[in-house]
């Protein structure tokens, strides 16, 4: 940094005064810092706009005034959300002197959820949903069916372009919102039908009896799903476990209402699963980071199982099951509703209400204990699974301690086959986990050793979907990966200790390569999930074809690009002879070819592995890598025609 630059910066600091303070009015702040309100401007933020409007419709359902919601992706890429609730009020709002409809769509922290009696419970407690969607839309039109009239209002990037007016008569009630996301804000303005269907299915499960329909009207990809589940979260658990083997036939369902709060829990254990799958919600909002409702559930479940174990004689007085033991193989959906939900952050990922912890704790403690007494066969099967998990955990602990002791004696030595990089700043480094010693040799020769590390793997590794933790610790194929990454495993995983911020799986573009990749991804998902959630995992995309014309060489990623590349290389007359070589594997490339095609940051293609839907990810790993053969067969038959890399 030059002395002039430093002086300039110092000058700005010295001159800092009131003129540097900027006041943003209206919805300016939303457009300037959209990530503060919707998380990001990527695909997740784009779809979050839809969720905000749908959440408002579901609030009407929670209040008992709505039983149908329709979400439609239009052919022009816009989206319409319609409900049959009461319709947003259109009369004058006393504080502002303008219509309530205008206030809802133009004023932050405004709505019927702040104690005005509009809603008893609500997900959208920040009151920014509709106004944020309006601010981040190129245009938005809202139509309210209320009091036999259709009221319409139009906006553009948060500004009013048409004042509220009556445009027709109606015998219905409800609200219809149509908007076009702003391309100036979002990286890409294309809605995913699958993402929306998954979210709406989740909401239909959480609100038994509410029908949510998702429709795609775009040319060439029309689709429609109408979802209504009278069984609510009981059906939710059955849906999640449909490809697993339940330990007990009936889903355990516990529910209670106290004053202004309700708690509902559905759970079922599976005998062929060694991980836990918990989904928690507060006022229909998914809380992926948990919170007080999860804390209360976990504490009470552990206590009830330990108490029953002592009482039944299956546990000795000095034996004690850990929470992890008690949750092995469980699928649980926890849904709470309360008046003053306190979420952390606008994206509402964690619930902070301390009173809900004791509520859920007492619900589980009282009702699950009674259920166990009345159903001893179910209770004993769950307890026996927990005891087996405890024994495996103890074996895993010894294996983990053995690894730690060994590392301590060897000075925390890195795997022998690891070719480490020179830079020690994790944010600047990447590790290639490479299939096979041959490809590993080429990768070592072709890499930039300043920031690229290479770890060759050989042979098929352990399928962790079919193994308890004690089989994972100390496994000769997985230990080098664990040690090289340096962040630990399972409950000991520490993101801050990760040695590389890009973990790149590089395997052949064939069936064996896909299997290796899927095995590694299964391991990361089950035992190093923060690695995927943090966006650290990538898949390299080695080219499938090499085209040669004279001295000109061109690499082609896959068959979809082949014909275009051939046409271009054959020249204008189309008569040039082009030799096509299909790569047999990474080991067939020499060092400079591997660098040019797959490792050079300027020319390579990487796919980041993202976790957008935990339920779907759990299902895919269960189907592809689990014990049951039939679901895997059905999956392959269904998707075979699309297959390139199933793990992508």
ABEGO torsion letter per residue (X at the ends): XBAAAAAAAAAAAAABBAAABBBBBEAAAAAABAAAAAGBABAAAAAAAAAAAAAAAAAAAAAGABABBBBBBBAAGBBBBBBABAEBBABBBAAAGBBAAAAAAABBGBEAAAGAGABABBABAAGAAAAAAAAABABBBBBBBBGGBBBBBBBBGGBBABBBBBAEBBABBEBBBBBBBBAAABABABBBAAAAAAAAAAAAAABBGBBBBBBBABBGABBBBBBBBAAEAAAAAAAAAAABBBABABBBBBBBBBEABBBBBBBBBBAABABBBBBBBBGGBBBAAEEAAAAAAAAAAAAAAAAAAAAAGABBAABBBBAAAAABGBBBBBBBBBABBBBBEAAGABBABAAAAAAAAAAAAAAAAAAAAABAAAAAAAAAAAAAAAAAAAAAAAAAAAAAAAAAAAGGBBBAABBBBABABAAABBBBBBBEAAAAAAAAAABBAAABBBBBBBEBBBBAAABBAAAABGBAAAAAAAAAAGAEBEAABBAAABABABBBBBBBBBAAAAAAAAAAAAAAAAAAAAAAAAGABBBBBBBABBBBBEABBBBBABAAAAAAAAAAAAEAAGABBBBBBBBAEAAABBAAAAAAAAABAAABBBBBBBBABAAAAAAAAAAAABABAAAAAAAAAAAAAABABAAX
